Amino acid sequence: MLKSLLIIILFISSLSANPYKNDCLKCHNKLPVSIDKYFYRYLLKYSSQASVKKAMTSYLTNPSKDTTIMPEAFVKRFGIKKKTKLSEEELNEALDIYWEKYKVFGKLK
């Protein structure tokens, strides 16, 4: 009984500890542009995993019109996002999840 309760608690806590799902998707799902489109824009501009994550981290910790990859029309309509409230560790975890979900490397034939 105690073992089952512990497993349930661990499972529930693992669901709530996903910053990508709980923080990123929560807001991005409200926008008309799906979250994968941002990824592909970053990938086209920065190419590598390290460069994409570095650019995204930089933007998310200090968003501005000068560093956004979105077109001017998008920025005029939706504005610049607010600075992330995620810790460095949470942000890195979210970007790792994001990268794994949308990367194209190894998926193309």
MITIDO-319896 format. One record per atom (N, C-alpha, C): residue in three letters; x, z, y. Coordinates in nm, 3 decimals. Layout:
N
[site ALA [X Z Y]]
...
This chain:
109
[site MET [0.083 0.000 -0.120]]
[site MET [0.000 0.000 0.000]]
[site MET [0.087 0.000 0.126]]
[site LEU [0.185 0.088 0.130]]
[site LEU [0.273 0.097 0.245]]
[site LEU [0.355 -0.032 0.262]]
[site LYS [0.398 -0.088 0.149]]
[site LYS [0.473 -0.213 0.153]]
[site LYS [0.388 -0.326 0.210]]
[site SER [0.262 -0.334 0.171]]
[site SER [0.171 -0.436 0.222]]
[site SER [0.149 -0.420 0.373]]
[site LEU [0.133 -0.298 0.417]]
[site LEU [0.113 -0.270 0.559]]
[site LEU [0.236 -0.311 0.639]]
[site LEU [0.354 -0.281 0.587]]
[site LEU [0.478 -0.318 0.653]]
[site LEU [0.492 -0.470 0.664]]
[site ILE [0.458 -0.541 0.560]]
[site ILE [0.464 -0.687 0.561]]
[site ILE [0.368 -0.744 0.665]]
[site ILE [0.249 -0.690 0.674]]
[site ILE [0.151 -0.736 0.772]]
[site ILE [0.200 -0.711 0.914]]
[site ILE [0.257 -0.594 0.938]]
[site ILE [0.309 -0.561 1.071]]
[site ILE [0.423 -0.654 1.109]]
[site LEU [0.514 -0.680 1.016]]
[site LEU [0.626 -0.771 1.043]]
[site LEU [0.577 -0.913 1.071]]
[site PHE [0.477 -0.956 0.997]]
[site PHE [0.421 -1.090 1.016]]
[site PHE [0.357 -1.101 1.154]]
[site ILE [0.278 -1.004 1.193]]
[site ILE [0.211 -1.006 1.323]]
[site ILE [0.314 -1.000 1.436]]
[site SER [0.415 -0.918 1.421]]
[site SER [0.516 -0.909 1.526]]
[site SER [0.597 -1.039 1.538]]
[site SER [0.618 -1.107 1.426]]
[site SER [0.692 -1.234 1.432]]
[site SER [0.610 -1.341 1.503]]
[site LEU [0.478 -1.334 1.492]]
[site LEU [0.393 -1.430 1.561]]
[site LEU [0.395 -1.407 1.712]]
[site SER [0.398 -1.283 1.751]]
[site SER [0.392 -1.252 1.894]]
[site SER [0.529 -1.262 1.961]]
[site ALA [0.635 -1.275 1.885]]
[site ALA [0.770 -1.278 1.942]]
[site ALA [0.824 -1.419 1.960]]
[site ASN [0.738 -1.516 1.972]]
[site ASN [0.781 -1.655 1.987]]
[site ASN [0.765 -1.696 2.134]]
[site PRO [0.875 -1.691 2.212]]
[site PRO [0.863 -1.723 2.354]]
[site PRO [0.821 -1.867 2.381]]
[site TYR [0.857 -1.959 2.294]]
[site TYR [0.815 -2.099 2.313]]
[site TYR [0.663 -2.109 2.307]]
[site LYS [0.607 -2.051 2.204]]
[site LYS [0.463 -2.057 2.186]]
[site LYS [0.388 -1.973 2.289]]
[site ASN [0.435 -1.852 2.310]]
[site ASN [0.363 -1.758 2.395]]
[site ASN [0.384 -1.781 2.544]]
[site ASP [0.496 -1.837 2.583]]
[site ASP [0.523 -1.854 2.726]]
[site ASP [0.520 -2.001 2.767]]
[site CYS [0.594 -2.084 2.699]]
[site CYS [0.605 -2.225 2.739]]
[site CYS [0.473 -2.300 2.716]]
[site LEU [0.426 -2.296 2.593]]
[site LEU [0.305 -2.372 2.561]]
[site LEU [0.182 -2.321 2.634]]
[site LYS [0.179 -2.193 2.659]]
[site LYS [0.064 -2.132 2.727]]
[site LYS [0.036 -2.204 2.859]]
[site CYS [0.140 -2.234 2.935]]
[site CYS [0.123 -2.304 3.063]]
[site CYS [0.119 -2.455 3.046]]
[site HIS [0.209 -2.508 2.965]]
[site HIS [0.219 -2.654 2.951]]
[site HIS [0.093 -2.715 2.889]]
[site ASN [0.023 -2.640 2.808]]
[site ASN [-0.100 -2.693 2.748]]
[site ASN [-0.211 -2.713 2.852]]
[site LYS [-0.193 -2.657 2.972]]
[site LYS [-0.291 -2.674 3.080]]
[site LYS [-0.265 -2.800 3.162]]
[site LEU [-0.149 -2.862 3.141]]
[site LEU [-0.112 -2.981 3.217]]
[site LEU [-0.153 -3.108 3.142]]
[site PRO [-0.179 -3.215 3.216]]
[site PRO [-0.219 -3.340 3.150]]
[site PRO [-0.103 -3.414 3.083]]
[site VAL [0.019 -3.371 3.109]]
[site VAL [0.137 -3.433 3.046]]
[site VAL [0.181 -3.344 2.931]]
[site SER [0.184 -3.398 2.811]]
[site SER [0.221 -3.316 2.697]]
[site SER [0.368 -3.273 2.706]]
[site ILE [0.398 -3.160 2.648]]
[site ILE [0.530 -3.098 2.661]]
[site ILE [0.642 -3.183 2.601]]
[site ASP [0.610 -3.268 2.507]]
[site ASP [0.714 -3.353 2.450]]
[site ASP [0.766 -3.456 2.551]]
[site LYS [0.684 -3.494 2.647]]
[site LYS [0.726 -3.592 2.749]]
[site LYS [0.840 -3.538 2.834]]
[site TYR [0.841 -3.408 2.862]]
[site TYR [0.951 -3.346 2.937]]
[site TYR [1.079 -3.356 2.855]]
[site PHE [1.065 -3.326 2.727]]
[site PHE [1.181 -3.331 2.638]]
[site PHE [1.245 -3.468 2.640]]
[site TYR [1.163 -3.572 2.626]]
[site TYR [1.216 -3.707 2.620]]
[site TYR [1.281 -3.748 2.752]]
[site ARG [1.228 -3.700 2.864]]
[site ARG [1.290 -3.728 2.994]]
[site ARG [1.429 -3.663 3.000]]
[site TYR [1.437 -3.539 2.954]]
[site TYR [1.567 -3.471 2.952]]
[site TYR [1.663 -3.542 2.857]]
[site LEU [1.613 -3.580 2.742]]
[site LEU [1.698 -3.646 2.644]]
[site LEU [1.752 -3.780 2.697]]
[site LEU [1.669 -3.856 2.764]]
[site LEU [1.713 -3.983 2.821]]
[site LEU [1.820 -3.963 2.928]]
[site LYS [1.807 -3.857 3.005]]
[site LYS [1.902 -3.833 3.114]]
[site LYS [2.030 -3.764 3.067]]
[site TYR [2.017 -3.668 2.975]]
[site TYR [2.132 -3.584 2.940]]
[site TYR [2.190 -3.610 2.800]]
[site SER [2.119 -3.679 2.715]]
[site SER [2.165 -3.727 2.584]]
[site SER [2.191 -3.624 2.475]]
[site SER [2.281 -3.531 2.495]]
[site SER [2.320 -3.441 2.386]]
[site SER [2.243 -3.310 2.389]]
[site GLN [2.241 -3.243 2.275]]
[site GLN [2.173 -3.115 2.264]]
[site GLN [2.228 -3.015 2.366]]
[site ALA [2.358 -3.004 2.374]]
[site ALA [2.420 -2.908 2.466]]
[site ALA [2.386 -2.941 2.611]]
[site SER [2.392 -3.068 2.647]]
[site SER [2.364 -3.109 2.786]]
[site SER [2.216 -3.089 2.822]]
[site VAL [2.128 -3.122 2.728]]
[site VAL [1.985 -3.104 2.752]]
[site VAL [1.955 -2.956 2.772]]
[site LYS [2.004 -2.872 2.683]]
[site LYS [1.976 -2.728 2.694]]
[site LYS [2.037 -2.669 2.821]]
[site LYS [2.154 -2.714 2.858]]
[site LYS [2.219 -2.664 2.980]]
[site LYS [2.136 -2.703 3.102]]
[site ALA [2.092 -2.828 3.108]]
[site ALA [2.012 -2.875 3.222]]
[site ALA [1.877 -2.804 3.227]]
[site MET [1.815 -2.785 3.112]]
[site MET [1.686 -2.717 3.110]]
[site MET [1.701 -2.570 3.150]]
[site THR [1.804 -2.506 3.101]]
[site THR [1.829 -2.368 3.138]]
[site THR [1.851 -2.355 3.288]]
[site SER [1.931 -2.444 3.341]]
[site SER [1.959 -2.443 3.485]]
[site SER [1.830 -2.461 3.565]]
[site TYR [1.749 -2.558 3.525]]
[site TYR [1.624 -2.582 3.598]]
[site TYR [1.527 -2.465 3.585]]
[site LEU [1.511 -2.415 3.464]]
[site LEU [1.413 -2.310 3.441]]
[site LEU [1.450 -2.178 3.509]]
[site THR [1.579 -2.154 3.528]]
[site THR [1.621 -2.031 3.595]]
[site THR [1.628 -2.048 3.746]]
[site ASN [1.630 -2.173 3.793]]
[site ASN [1.634 -2.199 3.937]]
[site ASN [1.568 -2.333 3.968]]
[site PRO [1.435 -2.341 3.949]]
[site PRO [1.366 -2.469 3.968]]
[site PRO [1.366 -2.513 4.115]]
[site SER [1.387 -2.644 4.135]]
[site SER [1.382 -2.700 4.270]]
[site SER [1.350 -2.848 4.263]]
[site LYS [1.311 -2.905 4.376]]
[site LYS [1.285 -3.049 4.383]]
[site LYS [1.411 -3.129 4.355]]
[site ASP [1.524 -3.073 4.391]]
[site ASP [1.651 -3.145 4.372]]
[site ASP [1.694 -3.154 4.226]]
[site THR [1.647 -3.061 4.143]]
[site THR [1.693 -3.059 4.004]]
[site THR [1.586 -3.097 3.903]]
[site THR [1.465 -3.125 3.950]]
[site THR [1.359 -3.161 3.856]]
[site THR [1.384 -3.302 3.802]]
[site ILE [1.338 -3.327 3.681]]
[site ILE [1.347 -3.461 3.623]]
[site ILE [1.215 -3.535 3.636]]
[site MET [1.116 -3.467 3.690]]
[site MET [0.984 -3.527 3.701]]
[site MET [0.977 -3.617 3.825]]
[site PRO [0.897 -3.723 3.818]]
[site PRO [0.883 -3.814 3.931]]
[site PRO [0.818 -3.743 4.052]]
[site GLU [0.844 -3.797 4.168]]
[site GLU [0.794 -3.737 4.292]]
[site GLU [0.641 -3.721 4.290]]
[site ALA [0.571 -3.820 4.236]]
[site ALA [0.424 -3.812 4.231]]
[site ALA [0.378 -3.692 4.149]]
[site PHE [0.448 -3.664 4.041]]
[site PHE [0.415 -3.548 3.958]]
[site PHE [0.437 -3.419 4.036]]
[site VAL [0.549 -3.411 4.105]]
[site VAL [0.583 -3.292 4.183]]
[site VAL [0.482 -3.271 4.295]]
[site LYS [0.440 -3.380 4.360]]
[site LYS [0.340 -3.368 4.467]]
[site LYS [0.207 -3.316 4.412]]
[site ARG [0.172 -3.360 4.294]]
[site ARG [0.043 -3.321 4.237]]
[site ARG [0.045 -3.180 4.180]]
[site PHE [0.154 -3.143 4.109]]
[site PHE [0.156 -3.015 4.039]]
[site PHE [0.255 -2.915 4.097]]
[site GLY [0.343 -2.960 4.183]]
[site GLY [0.441 -2.871 4.243]]
[site GLY [0.558 -2.843 4.149]]
[site ILE [0.646 -2.757 4.196]]
[site ILE [0.761 -2.715 4.117]]
[site ILE [0.723 -2.587 4.046]]
[site LYS [0.761 -2.577 3.922]]
[site LYS [0.726 -2.458 3.844]]
[site LYS [0.793 -2.334 3.901]]
[site LYS [0.738 -2.220 3.867]]
[site LYS [0.798 -2.094 3.908]]
[site LYS [0.916 -2.062 3.817]]
[site LYS [1.007 -1.985 3.869]]
[site LYS [1.124 -1.942 3.792]]
[site LYS [1.078 -1.870 3.666]]
[site THR [1.146 -1.895 3.555]]
[site THR [1.109 -1.833 3.429]]
[site THR [1.124 -1.681 3.436]]
[site LYS [1.037 -1.614 3.365]]
[site LYS [1.046 -1.468 3.354]]
[site LYS [1.108 -1.428 3.221]]
[site LEU [1.143 -1.528 3.141]]
[site LEU [1.205 -1.501 3.012]]
[site LEU [1.348 -1.450 3.032]]
[site SER [1.388 -1.361 2.943]]
[site SER [1.528 -1.317 2.944]]
[site SER [1.614 -1.433 2.898]]
[site GLU [1.744 -1.421 2.914]]
[site GLU [1.836 -1.527 2.870]]
[site GLU [1.820 -1.551 2.720]]
[site GLU [1.807 -1.443 2.645]]
[site GLU [1.791 -1.456 2.499]]
[site GLU [1.660 -1.525 2.463]]
[site GLU [1.551 -1.487 2.529]]
[site GLU [1.421 -1.548 2.503]]
[site GLU [1.421 -1.696 2.542]]
[site LEU [1.484 -1.726 2.655]]
[site LEU [1.491 -1.865 2.700]]
[site LEU [1.570 -1.950 2.601]]
[site ASN [1.682 -1.898 2.555]]
[site ASN [1.762 -1.971 2.456]]
[site ASN [1.684 -1.992 2.327]]
[site GLU [1.610 -1.891 2.284]]
[site GLU [1.528 -1.903 2.163]]
[site GLU [1.420 -2.009 2.183]]
[site ALA [1.354 -2.007 2.299]]
[site ALA [1.248 -2.105 2.327]]
[site ALA [1.306 -2.247 2.329]]
[site LEU [1.422 -2.264 2.391]]
[site LEU [1.484 -2.397 2.396]]
[site LEU [1.531 -2.443 2.258]]
[site ASP [1.576 -2.350 2.176]]
[site ASP [1.613 -2.386 2.038]]
[site ASP [1.492 -2.435 1.960]]
[site ILE [1.381 -2.366 1.975]]
[site ILE [1.257 -2.406 1.906]]
[site ILE [1.211 -2.542 1.958]]
[site TYR [1.214 -2.558 2.090]]
[site TYR [1.174 -2.683 2.154]]
[site TYR [1.261 -2.799 2.104]]
[site TRP [1.391 -2.777 2.101]]
[site TRP [1.483 -2.881 2.054]]
[site TRP [1.452 -2.920 1.909]]
[site GLU [1.436 -2.822 1.823]]
[site GLU [1.411 -2.851 1.682]]
[site GLU [1.279 -2.925 1.662]]
[site LYS [1.182 -2.894 1.743]]
[site LYS [1.050 -2.956 1.729]]
[site LYS [1.052 -3.103 1.771]]
[site TYR [1.125 -3.138 1.877]]
[site TYR [1.115 -3.272 1.932]]
[site TYR [1.241 -3.358 1.918]]
[site LYS [1.349 -3.305 1.867]]
[site LYS [1.471 -3.386 1.856]]
[site LYS [1.444 -3.511 1.773]]
[site VAL [1.511 -3.617 1.808]]
[site VAL [1.493 -3.741 1.736]]
[site VAL [1.610 -3.769 1.642]]
[site PHE [1.720 -3.697 1.663]]
[site PHE [1.838 -3.717 1.581]]
[site PHE [1.809 -3.678 1.435]]
[site GLY [1.843 -3.766 1.345]]
[site GLY [1.820 -3.742 1.203]]
[site GLY [1.679 -3.775 1.159]]
[site LYS [1.592 -3.814 1.254]]
[site LYS [1.455 -3.848 1.220]]
[site LYS [1.429 -3.997 1.225]]
[site LEU [1.518 -4.069 1.292]]
[site LEU [1.501 -4.213 1.304]]
[site LEU [1.559 -4.284 1.183]]
[site LYS [1.493 -4.389 1.138]]
[site LYS [1.541 -4.464 1.022]]
[site LYS [1.561 -4.609 1.058]]
